[in-house]
């Protein structure tokens, strides 16, 4: 039975990874090989697509936009969510669960349902196609997830430890910084990584609320679909460059991610 499960796991892993593998292979093909049918399995690799994606395009500008927006939105969401989760975990009262359900309900709202009012608000406030506008929006989008996850981690903390700190005269800020923060650090890092990935990968809102000044990499990838056609090879090279930091971050932090997501599962 164990061998069958191992084989099924390998097959499933390959099926999940295959689109990424095919995208990487396509990035080394010419445009003719990229659209050939049947697909070209054997081909002469070329680095022209990678050169064009970086050197002959505004890739660096979009990368800078993505880094600014992603890091700022992630840090803001985690900072605000950490305080809100603490309040809901220990001072939430009977309505804490209802508040959490309401917040998660807003997180599940389809973006297409709010894009028109968001566009109007961004235009009216003068934050259309700005870093601040997307940072504000992504912070609000990630807050329900941050609060939900961090509250669950805090509820599993040994309450006696916090009681001892209060008896010793610790203020709320000291309790947050010296007791709660170190104990929830694995869960905090996992939450930060998830927010980072969600913000980095978001496309629909960025595509509709930016033009050039604040457009992230997800919008840059879409620019390879033009009136002349869809340039599969160049788009694959740009997409590979875009997902590489996220894959690398997930691979480096996989142990911390698993530890954080399973924190408190067994008391």
C-alpha atoms as one frame of an Amber mdcrd trajectory, in Angstrom:
protein
   0.000   0.000   0.000   2.838   2.357   0.841   4.463   1.768  -2.553   1.220
   2.574  -4.382   0.842   5.796  -2.421   4.422   6.750  -3.238   3.823   6.177
  -6.954   0.590   8.165  -6.872   2.370  10.969  -5.036   5.112  11.064  -7.672
   2.581  11.061 -10.498   0.544  13.829  -8.886   3.683  15.869  -8.213   4.751
  15.517 -11.829   1.319  16.563 -13.104   1.404  19.640 -10.884   4.955  20.550
 -11.891   4.587  19.757 -15.595   3.072  23.148 -16.645   5.990  24.923 -14.959
   8.474  22.581 -16.635   6.846  23.140 -20.020   6.949  26.915 -19.518  10.668
  26.765 -18.701  11.361  24.637 -21.775   9.316  26.994 -23.963  11.380  29.938
 -22.769  14.385  28.389 -24.549  12.554  27.849 -27.851  12.142  30.095 -30.827
   8.670  31.475 -31.458   8.251  28.986 -34.307   9.139  26.028 -32.073   6.936
  27.366 -29.266   3.780  27.208 -31.406   4.694  24.122 -33.432   2.187  21.282
 -33.559   2.874  18.613 -32.602   4.977  20.221 -29.868   8.710  20.330 -30.493
  10.317  18.037 -27.928  13.790  18.224 -29.449  14.966  21.727 -30.314  18.047
  23.920 -30.367  17.897  26.077 -27.217  18.276  29.829 -27.479  18.765  32.526
 -24.856  17.380  35.320 -27.017  14.039  35.278 -25.196  15.724  35.748 -21.834
  17.897  38.545 -23.216  14.874  40.298 -24.695  12.844  39.832 -21.513  15.485
  41.601 -19.409  17.585  43.867 -21.612  15.225  45.050 -24.325  12.166  45.615
 -22.136  11.059  47.475 -18.979  11.484  44.307 -16.912  13.615  45.977 -14.233
  11.076  48.772 -13.733   8.271  46.250 -13.262  10.472  44.209 -10.911  11.117
  47.254  -8.740   7.390  48.012  -8.674   6.646  44.437  -7.638   9.237  44.439
  -4.864   8.038  47.750  -3.434   4.361  46.799  -3.519   4.818  43.239  -2.273
   7.124  43.951   0.651   5.233  47.053   1.782   1.805  45.394   1.568   3.025
  42.239   3.322   4.682  44.106   6.179   1.690  46.424   6.627  -0.809  43.548
   6.623   1.212  41.501   9.108   1.844  44.463  11.423  -1.814  45.482  11.541
  -3.071  41.891  11.550  -0.804  40.918  14.443  -2.329  43.556  16.702  -5.889
  42.784  15.558  -5.369  39.047  16.045  -4.119  39.651  19.586  -7.216  41.675
  20.398  -9.586  39.081  18.925  -7.762  36.197  20.583  -7.759  37.545  24.144
 -10.252  40.416  24.220 -12.652  39.483  21.432 -15.589  38.453  23.566 -18.556
  36.490  22.262 -18.606  38.220  18.883 -15.031  37.350  17.917 -16.033  34.381
  15.735 -18.719  36.425  13.998 -16.208  39.181  13.296 -13.763  36.671  11.844
 -16.408  35.145   9.599 -17.369  38.592   8.334 -13.735  39.441   7.561 -13.139
  36.165   5.739 -16.355  36.764   3.808 -14.879  39.981   2.435 -11.738  38.019
   1.479 -13.845  35.620  -0.592 -15.501  38.441  -2.543 -14.690  38.014  -6.275
 -12.476  40.891  -7.521 -14.535  41.293 -10.685 -17.500  42.271  -8.513 -15.737
  45.312  -7.038 -13.417  46.420  -9.827 -15.747  49.187 -11.083 -16.173  50.941
  -7.692 -12.481  50.427  -6.961 -11.579  52.054 -10.270 -13.837  55.009  -9.490
 -12.418  55.373  -5.956  -8.825  55.185  -7.147  -9.487  57.827  -9.791 -11.289
  60.115  -7.341  -8.513  59.848  -4.728  -5.729  60.266  -7.267  -4.096  56.934
  -6.420  -4.703  55.228  -9.761  -1.479  53.709 -11.144   0.446  54.416  -7.927
   2.393  52.235  -5.536   0.425  53.585  -2.592  -2.895  52.601  -4.130  -1.905
  48.974  -4.687  -0.172  48.740  -1.314  -3.321  49.992   0.404  -5.513  47.592
  -1.565  -3.336  44.510  -1.073  -2.972  45.268   2.638  -6.746  45.297   2.985
  -7.080  42.091   0.956  -4.502  40.204   3.020  -5.653  41.422   6.442  -8.478
  38.865   6.916  -6.112  35.975   6.175  -3.433  37.367   8.475  -5.863  37.938
  11.350  -7.471  34.515  10.941  -4.167  32.637  10.925  -2.419  34.579  13.664
  -5.441  34.404  15.965  -5.472  30.609  15.663  -1.777  30.515  16.583  -2.286
  32.841  19.552  -5.192  30.810  20.919  -2.827  27.843  21.244  -0.271  29.780
  23.294   0.146  28.811  26.968  -1.969  31.453  28.690  -0.057  30.940  31.922
   3.012  32.492  30.287   1.142  35.701  29.529  -0.415  35.736  32.982   3.064
  35.485  34.473   4.263  38.436  32.384   1.291  40.519  33.537   1.967  39.636
  37.159   5.537  40.835  36.600   4.129  44.173  35.461   4.504  43.874  31.695
   2.447  46.309  29.647   0.417  45.193  26.613   3.154  46.377  24.245   5.791
  44.481  26.238   3.592  41.391  26.293   3.157  41.611  22.522   6.834  42.182
  21.778   8.520  39.989  24.395   6.057  37.118  24.876   3.518  36.751  22.085
   5.810  37.619  19.166   8.566  35.064  19.942   6.027  32.310  20.609   4.102
  32.922  17.377   7.175  33.546  15.209   6.862  30.304  13.152   3.222  31.055
  12.392   4.072  34.685  11.693   6.720  33.711   9.134   4.333  31.280   7.431
   1.672  33.990   7.265   4.147  36.475   5.817   5.204  34.018   3.132   1.602
  33.362   2.100   0.880  37.102   1.917   4.050  37.584  -0.104   3.007  34.897
  -2.605  -0.586  36.143  -2.913   0.539  39.731  -3.488   3.331  38.801  -5.899
   1.016  36.667  -8.033  -2.034  38.955  -8.108  -2.927  40.044 -11.643  -6.547
  41.099 -12.126  -6.599  44.134  -9.834  -3.125  45.278 -10.845  -4.008  44.976
 -14.529  -7.085  47.173 -14.124  -5.711  49.706 -11.638  -2.296  50.421 -13.165
  -0.929  51.499 -16.538   2.852  52.009 -16.505   4.115  53.775 -13.378   3.152
  51.120 -10.809   2.503  48.062 -12.994   4.001  44.889 -11.415   5.509  41.878
 -13.173   2.163  40.115 -13.531   1.006  42.960 -15.781   4.316  42.927 -17.642
   3.762  39.287 -18.619   0.417  40.186 -20.180   2.137  42.754 -22.405   3.414
  39.940 -24.637  -0.094  39.539 -26.033  -0.240  42.257 -28.683  -2.156  43.048
 -31.851   0.550  41.131 -33.726  -0.171  37.956 -31.778   0.873  36.109 -28.642
   4.621  35.673 -28.246   4.717  32.394 -26.314   8.493  32.006 -26.051   9.177
  35.546 -24.826   6.214  35.399 -22.442   7.471  32.080 -21.040  10.895  33.603
 -20.359   9.328  36.590 -18.603   6.993  34.325 -16.612   9.878  32.072 -15.557
  11.810  35.085 -14.307   8.718  36.257 -12.448   7.930  33.024 -10.605  11.569
  32.211  -9.798  11.753  34.389  -6.624   8.508  32.916  -5.268   9.595  29.330
  -5.921  12.999  30.033  -4.379  11.426  31.649  -1.300   9.041  28.719  -0.869
  11.845  26.194  -1.263  14.127  27.958   1.239  11.338  28.468   3.789   9.508
  25.173   3.306  10.416  23.833   6.746   9.350  27.052   8.454   6.172  27.115
   6.362   5.152  23.585   7.335   6.065  24.219  10.962   4.097  27.455  11.009
   1.002  26.044   9.319   0.911  23.060  11.686   1.677  25.072  14.847  -0.881
  24.326  17.487  -2.325  21.338  15.637  -1.370  19.074  18.544  -1.366  20.440
  22.040
